[in-house]
Amino acid sequence: MTIPHGMKPGNSSRTASDVARTLSLLTVLTLVVLSLFACQNKKAQPQPVSAPPAPKSALVVNTSANEITVRTSSAEFHLLPSGALTAKTVNANGTATLETNSPEPTQAVTISKKTFSGVNLDLASAKVQDATGKLGLGRQITVVGKIPGTDLDETLTLEVYDGFPNLALLSTQLKNAGQSELKLENLTLQSHNFATPSDSTKSSAPLWTFEGSSLRWGKDEIFPVPAKFSQENPFGAPVAVKGDLGHVGGGIPVVAFWSRTVGEAIGHIETLPLVVSVPVQTTHDGQVHAAVSVPANVALKPGNVFSSPRTFLAVYSGDFYEPLKMWSDAIEKEGLSKPPNNDENYAVAWCGWGYEFGVTPKQMLDTIPKLKELGIHWATLDDGWFNNYGDWQPNPPAFAGSAMQDMVKQFHEQGIKAQLWWLPLAVEDGKFGYGGRKFVTSEVLKQHPDWLVLDENGKPARMARNLATLCPALPEVREYHKQLTERFIRDWGFDGHKLDNIYAPPPCYNPKHHHKSPYDSVYAMGDIYKTIFETTRALKPDSVTQSCPCGTPPSLAWFRYMDQAVTADPVGSVQVRRRVKMYKALLGPRAAIYGDHVELTRITGADSNNEQDIGNDFASTLGTGGVLGTKFTWPDYGPKFKNVYLTPEKEAHWKQWIGLYSEKMLSKGDFLNLYVYGFDVPEAYAVAKDGHLYYGFYAPGYSQPHGQIASSNSWNGEIELRGLAAGKTYRVTDYVNHKDLGTVTGPVGKLTVHFTDSLLVDAAPAP
């Protein structure tokens, strides 16, 4: 064997034993070292992190055979076996509701012209699960039942979401469980009877209502419900009107009611302008009945299912602002996002409509010196400049040759941006006329006759101004509107659009279009306006696209595809104020809302051939956070334009108010919903900006609709300045008349004041 160095041969056995022990010890040490290393290495390895628990809905759902209750942080919703869905607010003061204990059925179907009312729901077998919709965390309750007297099985779905605690969504599926085909004509959901709460301090006061349908130019959409009242409120489809306007229609599918303490609203939250209606009528016992009516018009074969849109029930404290904001926030989550603002949206604008249809480039350009004096850098070429609807070429002789491009160039050289008026989808087919113009046949129609929307009889279907209509569901029509937009913005140099008279297009029965439904044309309207809006912004990011549904609420189809909403041909100051608030709810507290021409704040001869626009009430736009506008004429072109001519006296008034607007820029502030329209007197609005709170107060009766002036348009009494920081002192100033009104302390400051027409104040934190 080999002897290790330093060992003697005589000690060989001992040495072997020692070696064995040594090897054993080394083995143990090695194992210890390896073990220590392993432990050390184990400690160095990151420990797996357990996933956080999935967020849970905080909603409380209780089910029984007699009732299902959903409790949120601020409301309760109750579903009964009859299908009745009711709501109430819940707060520290208790509960409140507009619902009455009416025995009427809350659901009905019409089959072959026979109506079957009611449903029997099996609440005891309800399925409750987490909601899976785009509105976030929530709970979904599914209930099955049968409709008495029919072969229809019903599956009702109720959805409530944590992020929308005052909103409940209700939809249903109807299945033909029989052996024969059913002609399902109509479905009624969300049937309610409302009344002012009996414990209200003003229980005899009528409910106020917002009804978002587009029915008639100049009609009020916000009003106290009369004792005898009935209104159908169609949405989506066009509505025929008398005269050469032809058709209106579209609307925001929300109908709301409110008292001093509580309000409720119904409608739908689909992102298409569905053809539905929300009929409202008063009852003999003083209640207000409202429901959502859905036209089905389908032949339901055995085993087939009809699905309703998602309707909603909202409950709230406040006025129409609350349900409109709630609805707008919900459809934004569903995919209709608000466009971002740019600074140009807030610029004061002048419009050439003072010159009406016969406007010339000279009249437009001659106004430049006065625009610059007033600090206005937007000018709009309004109606009448074109050869015909559809082709949209300059109309000679006024706009012959390069006159259009030359006019825009001269505006730009003077630092003024220009908008162009036009009406998408309209085309002339040689029938009817408008504004003294007899319609011809447009070249685009001669070249593409198959683009027309046809009615059920195969005739050209009519839109606004009794014009024929290009079908928005056709890709070729969308491409044509993209080309028109490029012509106006890129080739002619305009900086934006005034899209006017924009109401719902008619249903299309043109067999060459191969529509799945005649309403494809109605639902595709938004695609045209989206094309115009996005093409314009791509060409000029600081462009301003303005959309005006003359005299009515806007349309779900297009209200997300514009830079600047318009109070839409208001008939008097009160409609300006209401519509600014409406649009702030729909588009956001900093949305740019054009108050339209200030001359429209007082009108004589409305709904006649002798309308005179003589208003000068800038306060109704400024005090609510709107954007100022005007249509004055200058220089003096004679008696035809005397009512809108900018006299020296008017000029001083215009300069004062445009200067105040530019100084305060309240249109860029945050609109605050602190006052209940119809119940807080005087009428009041609030805007927060740069640490200040600005208030607009308006005397009762000040500039009623249709230009009426109340016998007394002054206020002498107390006003409340709400929304102030608790315990903080503010210096209050009448910033129009530069008058110190004293100090108040939050959260609610009170002052006794006297004013005529309006009072605009600035509450600034005291040093």
TAPE-V265752 format. One record per residue. N is the residue number from 1. PHI is phi in radians with two decimals (NA if undefined). BURIAL is I if it has 16 or more other C-alpha atoms within 10 Angstrom, else O. D_CENTER is the distance of its C-alpha to the mean C-alpha in whole Angstrom. Layout:
n	phi	burial	d_center
N	PHI	BURIAL	D_CENTER
N	PHI	BURIAL	D_CENTER
This chain:
n	phi	burial	d_center
1	NA	O	100
2	-1.58	O	99
3	-1.67	O	99
4	-1.14	O	97
5	-1.13	O	98
6	1.63	O	100
7	-1.84	O	101
8	-1.75	O	104
9	-1.11	O	106
10	-1.23	O	107
11	-1.82	O	104
12	-1.12	O	102
13	-1.18	O	102
14	-1.05	O	100
15	-1.10	I	98
16	-1.10	O	97
17	-1.13	O	96
18	-1.09	O	94
19	-1.08	O	92
20	-1.08	O	91
21	-1.09	O	90
22	-1.09	O	88
23	-1.10	O	86
24	-1.12	O	85
25	-1.11	O	84
26	-1.07	O	82
27	-1.11	O	81
28	-1.08	O	79
29	-1.09	O	78
30	-1.08	O	77
31	-1.10	O	75
32	-1.10	O	74
33	-1.07	O	73
34	-1.07	O	71
35	-1.13	O	69
36	-1.09	O	68
37	-1.10	O	67
38	-1.11	O	65
39	-1.12	O	64
40	-1.08	O	63
41	-1.16	O	61
42	-1.11	O	59
43	-1.17	O	58
44	-1.31	O	57
45	-1.25	O	55
46	-1.15	O	51
47	-1.36	O	50
48	-1.06	O	47
49	-1.67	O	44
50	-1.24	O	43
51	-1.14	O	39
52	-1.12	O	37
53	-1.08	O	36
54	-1.09	O	33
55	-1.05	O	30
56	-1.98	O	30
57	-1.17	I	28
58	-1.59	O	28
59	-1.22	I	27
60	-1.94	O	30
61	-2.02	I	31
62	-2.06	O	34
63	-2.09	I	35
64	-2.69	O	38
65	-1.21	O	39
66	-1.78	O	37
67	-2.93	I	34
68	-2.03	I	32
69	-2.09	I	30
70	-2.06	I	27
71	-1.89	I	27
72	-1.99	I	25
73	-1.19	I	25
74	-2.49	I	24
75	-2.72	I	23
76	-2.26	I	26
77	-2.15	I	25
78	-2.19	I	28
79	-2.01	I	28
80	-1.86	I	32
81	-1.03	I	34
82	-1.33	I	33
83	1.60	I	29
84	-1.17	I	28
85	-2.02	I	25
86	-2.19	I	25
87	-2.52	I	23
88	-2.63	I	24
89	-1.41	I	24
90	-2.29	I	26
91	-2.64	O	28
92	-1.11	O	31
93	-1.57	O	31
94	2.02	O	31
95	-2.08	O	29
96	-2.63	I	27
97	-2.69	I	25
98	-1.66	I	24
99	-1.16	I	26
100	-1.89	I	29
101	-1.53	O	32
102	-1.43	O	32
103	-1.44	O	34
104	-1.11	O	32
105	-1.08	I	31
106	-1.81	I	28
107	-2.57	I	28
108	-2.68	I	29
109	-2.20	I	30
110	-2.00	I	31
111	-2.16	I	34
112	0.87	O	36
113	1.22	O	35
114	-1.99	O	36
115	-1.68	O	34
116	-2.02	I	35
117	-1.72	I	33
118	1.57	I	33
119	-2.69	I	33
120	-1.95	I	36
121	-1.69	I	34
122	-1.60	I	37
123	-1.15	I	35
124	-1.10	O	38
125	-1.75	O	38
126	-1.04	I	34
127	-1.78	O	33
128	-1.96	I	32
129	-2.60	O	31
130	-1.16	I	28
131	-1.25	I	25
132	-2.12	O	24
133	-1.41	O	21
134	-1.35	O	18
135	-1.50	I	17
136	1.72	I	21
137	-1.07	I	23
138	3.08	I	24
139	-2.24	I	26
140	-2.13	I	26
141	-2.02	I	28
142	-2.00	I	30
143	-2.29	I	32
144	-1.88	I	34
145	-2.99	I	35
146	-2.30	I	36
147	-1.67	I	35
148	-1.00	O	38
149	1.46	O	40
150	-2.34	O	39
151	-1.71	I	39
152	-1.58	I	36
153	-1.64	I	35
154	-2.05	I	32
155	-2.10	I	30
156	-1.73	I	28
157	-2.10	I	25
158	-2.02	I	24
159	-2.13	I	22
160	-2.37	I	21
161	-2.12	I	20
162	-1.03	I	22
163	-1.30	O	19
164	-2.29	I	17
165	-1.19	I	20
166	-1.89	I	18
167	-2.29	I	16
168	-2.14	I	19
169	-1.83	I	18
170	-2.30	I	21
171	-2.48	I	22
172	-2.57	I	25
173	-2.11	I	28
174	-1.97	I	30
175	-1.95	I	34
176	-1.35	I	36
177	-1.63	I	39
178	-1.64	O	42
179	-1.84	O	44
180	-2.14	O	43
181	-1.20	I	40
182	-2.01	I	37
183	-1.65	I	35
184	-1.44	I	32
185	-1.78	I	30
186	-2.73	I	27
187	-2.32	I	26
188	-1.99	I	24
189	-2.21	I	23
190	0.92	I	21
191	-1.45	I	24
192	-2.40	I	24
193	-2.01	I	26
194	-1.99	I	24
195	-2.78	I	26
196	-1.04	I	27
197	-0.94	I	29
198	-1.16	O	32
199	-1.58	O	33
200	-1.21	O	31
201	-1.16	O	32
202	-2.21	O	31
203	-1.14	O	31
204	-1.51	O	32
205	-1.22	I	28
206	-1.24	I	26
207	-1.23	I	23
208	-1.67	I	20
209	-2.45	I	17
210	-2.00	I	13
211	-2.21	I	13
212	-1.41	I	10
213	-1.34	I	13
214	-1.74	I	14
215	-2.05	I	17
216	-2.88	I	19
217	-0.99	I	19
218	1.50	I	19
219	-1.24	I	19
220	-1.23	I	17
221	-1.74	I	14
222	-2.25	I	15
223	-2.93	O	19
224	-1.28	O	22
225	-1.21	I	23
226	-1.16	O	26
227	-1.08	O	29
228	-2.04	O	29
229	-2.70	O	26
230	-2.64	I	25
231	-2.60	O	21
232	-1.36	O	21
233	0.96	I	17
234	-1.34	I	17
235	-2.19	I	14
236	1.56	I	14
237	-1.46	I	18
238	-1.20	I	19
239	-2.17	I	20
240	-1.24	I	24
241	-2.28	I	24
242	-1.30	O	27
243	1.49	O	29
244	-1.43	O	28
245	-1.20	I	24
246	1.42	I	25
247	-2.53	I	22
248	-2.11	I	18
249	2.03	I	15
250	2.24	I	12
251	1.48	I	10
252	-1.80	I	7
253	-1.33	I	10
254	-2.39	I	10
255	-2.20	I	13
256	-2.19	I	14
257	-2.36	I	17
258	-2.68	I	19
259	-1.98	I	22
260	-1.07	I	24
261	-1.86	I	24
262	-2.69	I	22
263	-2.47	I	19
264	-2.45	I	18
265	-2.52	I	15
266	-2.34	I	15
267	2.84	I	13
268	-2.32	I	13
269	-2.08	I	11
270	-1.25	I	13
271	-1.60	O	11
272	-1.88	I	13
273	-1.33	I	12
274	-1.04	I	15
275	-1.48	I	17
276	-2.43	I	17
277	-2.47	I	18
278	-2.25	I	17
279	-1.17	I	20
280	-2.25	I	21
281	-2.68	I	25
282	-1.49	I	27
283	-1.85	O	30
284	-1.13	O	34
285	-1.75	O	34
286	1.52	I	31
287	-1.58	I	28
288	-2.05	I	25
289	-1.73	I	24
290	-2.52	I	21
291	-2.75	I	21
292	-1.81	I	19
293	-1.90	I	21
294	-2.02	I	21
295	-1.22	I	24
296	-1.74	I	26
297	0.91	O	29
298	-2.24	O	30
299	-1.61	O	34
300	-1.61	I	34
301	-1.33	I	38
302	-0.93	I	40
303	1.55	O	38
304	-1.36	O	35
305	-2.21	I	31
306	-1.87	I	28
307	-1.90	O	25
308	-1.44	I	22
309	-1.19	I	18
310	-1.41	I	17
311	-1.55	I	16
312	-2.36	I	15
313	-2.21	I	17
314	-2.03	I	16
315	-2.29	I	18
316	-2.86	I	18
317	-1.98	I	19
318	2.19	I	18
319	-1.94	I	15
320	-1.08	I	12
321	-1.00	I	11
322	-1.11	I	12
323	-1.19	I	11
324	-1.15	I	7
325	-1.14	I	8
326	-1.04	I	10
327	-1.09	I	8
328	-1.11	I	5
329	-1.10	I	9
330	-1.19	I	10
331	-1.26	I	9
332	-1.15	I	10
333	-1.08	O	13
334	-1.34	O	13
335	2.27	O	13
336	-1.68	I	10
337	-1.45	O	10
338	-1.29	I	9
339	-1.29	O	12
340	-1.24	O	14
341	-1.50	I	15
342	-2.20	O	19
343	-1.04	O	21
344	-1.15	I	21
345	-1.04	I	17
346	-1.72	I	19
347	-1.35	I	22
348	-1.05	I	23
349	-2.25	I	23
350	-1.88	I	25
351	-2.13	I	25
352	-1.36	I	28
353	-1.15	I	27
354	-0.99	I	29
355	-1.55	I	32
356	1.02	O	30
357	-1.16	I	31
358	-1.61	O	34
359	-1.01	I	33
360	-2.12	I	36
361	-1.00	I	36
362	-1.10	O	38
363	-1.07	I	36
364	-1.08	I	33
365	-1.27	O	36
366	-1.11	O	38
367	-1.38	I	35
368	-0.92	I	35
369	-1.00	O	37
370	-1.27	O	35
371	-1.05	I	32
372	-1.19	O	34
373	-1.08	O	36
374	-1.48	I	32
375	1.37	O	31
376	-1.79	I	28
377	-2.19	I	28
378	-2.27	I	25
379	-2.28	I	26
380	-2.01	I	25
381	-1.45	I	27
382	-1.59	I	25
383	-0.93	I	26
384	1.90	I	30
385	-1.42	I	31
386	-1.84	I	31
387	-1.34	I	34
388	-2.85	I	32
389	-1.18	I	28
390	2.00	I	29
391	-1.51	I	31
392	0.97	I	30
393	-1.86	I	33
394	-1.01	I	34
395	-1.64	I	36
396	-1.31	O	39
397	-1.50	O	41
398	-1.04	I	39
399	-2.03	I	37
400	-1.28	O	40
401	1.03	O	41
402	-1.71	O	39
403	-1.03	I	38
404	-1.14	I	34
405	-1.09	O	35
406	-1.13	O	38
407	-1.09	I	35
408	-1.08	I	33
409	-1.05	I	35
410	-1.18	O	37
411	-1.03	I	33
412	-1.09	I	33
413	-1.10	O	37
414	-1.70	O	36
415	1.36	O	33
416	-2.02	I	30
417	-1.57	I	27
418	-2.26	I	26
419	-1.92	I	23
420	-2.15	I	24
421	-1.44	I	23
422	-2.86	I	22
423	-2.25	I	21
424	-1.02	I	21
425	1.33	I	22
426	-1.32	I	24
427	-2.64	I	28
428	-1.58	I	31
429	-2.17	I	34
430	1.49	O	36
431	-1.97	O	35
432	1.20	O	33
433	-3.03	I	32
434	-2.78	O	30
435	1.04	O	31
436	1.43	O	34
437	-1.78	O	34
438	-1.58	O	36
439	-1.21	I	34
440	-1.88	I	36
441	-1.84	I	36
442	-1.16	I	34
443	-1.09	O	36
444	-1.09	I	33
445	-1.32	I	34
446	-1.08	O	37
447	-1.38	O	37
448	-2.35	O	35
449	-1.10	O	35
450	-1.32	O	34
451	-1.38	I	30
452	-1.21	I	29
453	-1.37	I	27
454	-1.94	I	30
455	-1.49	I	30
456	-1.10	O	32
457	-1.69	O	35
458	1.39	O	35
459	-1.73	O	34
460	-1.00	I	31
461	-1.42	I	28
462	-1.74	I	26
463	-2.05	I	23
464	-0.96	I	22
465	1.08	I	25
466	1.03	I	27
467	-1.41	I	27
468	-1.23	I	28
469	-2.28	I	25
470	-1.41	I	26
471	-1.34	I	25
472	-1.22	I	22
473	-1.38	I	23
474	-1.50	I	26
475	-1.00	O	26
476	-1.13	O	29
477	-1.24	I	26
478	-1.10	I	24
479	-1.14	O	27
480	-1.08	O	27
481	-1.22	I	24
482	-1.13	I	25
483	-1.16	O	28
484	-1.06	I	27
485	-1.06	I	24
486	-1.11	I	27
487	-1.09	O	30
488	-1.17	I	27
489	-1.56	I	27
490	-1.43	O	30
491	-1.44	O	32
492	-1.54	I	32
493	1.65	I	30
494	-1.11	I	27
495	-1.89	I	25
496	2.98	I	21
497	-2.28	I	20
498	-2.00	I	19
499	-1.62	I	17
500	-2.23	I	18
501	0.96	I	18
502	-1.65	I	15
503	-2.10	I	15
504	-1.11	I	16
505	-1.33	I	19
506	-1.33	I	22
507	-1.05	I	23
508	-2.01	I	26
509	-1.97	I	29
510	-1.15	I	31
511	-1.15	O	34
512	-1.30	O	34
513	-1.55	I	31
514	0.96	O	31
515	-1.20	O	28
516	-1.26	O	28
517	-2.54	O	26
518	-1.01	I	25
519	-1.41	I	22
520	-0.99	I	22
521	-1.17	I	21
522	-1.13	I	18
523	-1.28	I	17
524	-1.56	I	18
525	-0.95	I	16
526	-1.05	I	14
527	-1.11	I	17
528	-1.16	I	18
529	-1.25	I	15
530	-1.14	I	15
531	-1.07	I	19
532	-1.08	I	19
533	-1.11	I	17
534	-1.24	I	19
535	-1.13	I	22
536	-1.14	I	21
537	-1.14	I	21
538	-1.15	O	24
539	-1.37	O	26
540	-2.46	I	25
541	-1.03	O	23
542	-1.72	I	22
543	-1.23	I	21
544	-2.27	I	18
545	-1.77	I	16
546	-1.92	I	15
547	-2.17	I	13
548	-2.29	I	14
549	-1.57	I	13
550	-0.61	I	16
551	1.30	I	16
552	-2.45	I	13
553	-1.10	I	9
554	-1.32	I	8
555	-2.00	I	8
556	-0.95	I	7
557	-1.07	I	10
558	-2.27	I	10
559	-1.25	I	6
560	-1.63	I	8
561	-2.00	I	11
562	-2.71	I	11
563	-1.60	I	13
564	-2.41	I	12
565	-1.37	I	10
566	-2.28	I	12
567	-1.23	I	13
568	1.08	I	14
569	0.87	I	18
570	-1.12	I	18
571	-1.85	I	21
572	1.78	I	22
573	-1.07	I	21
574	-1.10	I	20
575	-1.22	I	17
576	-1.04	I	16
577	-1.12	I	16
578	-1.07	I	14
579	-1.32	I	11
580	-1.04	I	12
581	-1.11	I	11
582	-1.00	I	8
583	-1.23	I	6
584	-1.10	I	8
585	-1.19	I	7
586	-1.34	I	3
587	-1.96	I	6
588	2.07	I	9
589	-1.15	I	12
590	-1.92	I	13
591	-1.10	I	11
592	-1.49	I	13
593	-2.05	I	12
594	-1.31	I	15
595	-1.30	I	17
596	1.14	I	18
597	-1.16	I	22
598	-1.03	I	23
599	-1.07	I	26
600	-1.41	I	23
601	-1.27	I	23
602	-2.54	I	26
603	-2.26	I	27
604	-1.98	I	30
605	1.23	O	31
606	-1.06	I	27
607	1.07	O	27
608	-2.43	O	31
609	-1.49	O	33
610	-2.22	O	33
611	-1.15	O	30
612	-2.19	I	31
613	-1.74	I	28
614	-2.21	I	30
615	-1.37	I	28
616	-2.53	I	28
617	-1.52	I	26
618	-1.26	I	24
619	-1.08	I	24
620	-1.19	I	21
621	-1.51	I	19
622	-1.09	I	21
623	-1.23	I	21
624	-1.75	I	17
625	1.61	I	17
626	-1.57	I	16
627	-1.85	I	18
628	-1.27	I	21
629	-2.65	I	22
630	-2.74	I	25
631	-2.33	I	27
632	-1.05	I	30
633	-1.90	I	33
634	-2.96	I	36
635	-1.25	O	39
636	-1.27	O	40
637	-1.86	O	40
638	1.78	O	42
639	-1.12	O	41
640	-1.02	O	38
641	-1.95	I	36
642	-1.07	O	37
643	-1.22	I	34
644	-1.95	I	32
645	-1.16	I	35
646	-1.45	I	35
647	-1.22	I	38
648	-0.99	O	40
649	-1.15	O	39
650	-1.15	O	35
651	-1.04	O	35
652	-1.10	O	36
653	-1.16	I	33
654	-1.06	I	31
655	-1.08	O	33
656	-1.04	O	32
657	-1.35	I	29
658	-1.17	I	28
659	-1.11	O	30
660	-1.09	I	28
661	-1.04	I	25
662	-1.15	O	27
663	-1.27	O	29
664	-1.57	I	26
665	0.81	I	23
666	-1.14	I	21
667	-1.09	I	17
668	-1.61	I	18
669	-1.44	I	19
670	-1.72	I	17
671	-1.15	I	15
672	-2.02	I	17
673	-1.60	I	16
674	-1.96	I	19
675	-2.25	I	20
676	-1.67	I	19
677	-1.11	I	18
678	1.62	I	21
679	-2.16	I	24
680	-1.51	O	24
681	-2.21	I	26
682	-1.25	I	26
683	-0.99	I	23
684	-2.50	I	22
685	-2.47	I	19
686	-2.44	I	20
687	-2.36	I	19
688	-1.76	I	21
689	-2.74	I	23
690	0.94	O	26
691	1.45	O	27
692	-1.74	I	27
693	-2.04	I	25
694	-1.92	I	24
695	-2.17	I	24
696	-2.09	I	23
697	-2.01	I	25
698	-2.28	I	25
699	-1.09	I	28
700	-0.99	I	28
701	1.44	I	27
702	-1.21	I	27
703	0.93	I	26
704	-1.30	I	24
705	-0.97	I	23
706	1.11	I	25
707	1.31	I	27
708	-1.23	I	29
709	-2.00	O	30
710	-1.16	O	31
711	-1.12	O	35
712	-2.26	O	34
713	-2.13	I	32
714	-2.28	I	33
715	-2.30	I	33
716	-2.38	O	36
717	2.95	O	35
718	-1.58	O	34
719	-2.13	I	30
720	-1.98	I	29
721	-1.78	I	28
722	-1.61	I	26
723	1.50	I	25
724	-1.31	I	28
725	-1.19	O	30
726	-1.03	O	32
727	1.36	O	36
728	-1.67	O	35
729	-1.71	I	36
730	-2.25	I	34
731	-1.59	I	35
732	-1.87	I	33
733	-2.28	I	33
734	-1.35	I	32
735	-1.43	I	31
736	-1.40	O	31
737	-1.80	O	35
738	0.95	O	36
739	-2.09	O	37
740	-1.35	O	38
741	-1.80	I	37
742	1.80	O	38
743	-2.10	I	37
744	-2.41	I	35
745	-2.15	I	35
746	-1.28	I	32
747	-1.47	O	30
748	-2.22	O	30
749	-1.65	I	32
750	-2.20	O	33
751	-2.38	O	35
752	-1.71	O	36
753	-2.40	O	35
754	-2.28	O	36
755	-2.63	O	34
756	-1.94	O	33
757	1.23	I	29
758	-2.61	I	28
759	-2.40	I	29
760	-1.95	I	27
761	-2.25	I	28
762	-2.02	I	29
763	-1.77	I	30
764	-1.84	I	32
765	-0.96	I	33
766	-1.26	O	37
767	-1.16	O	40
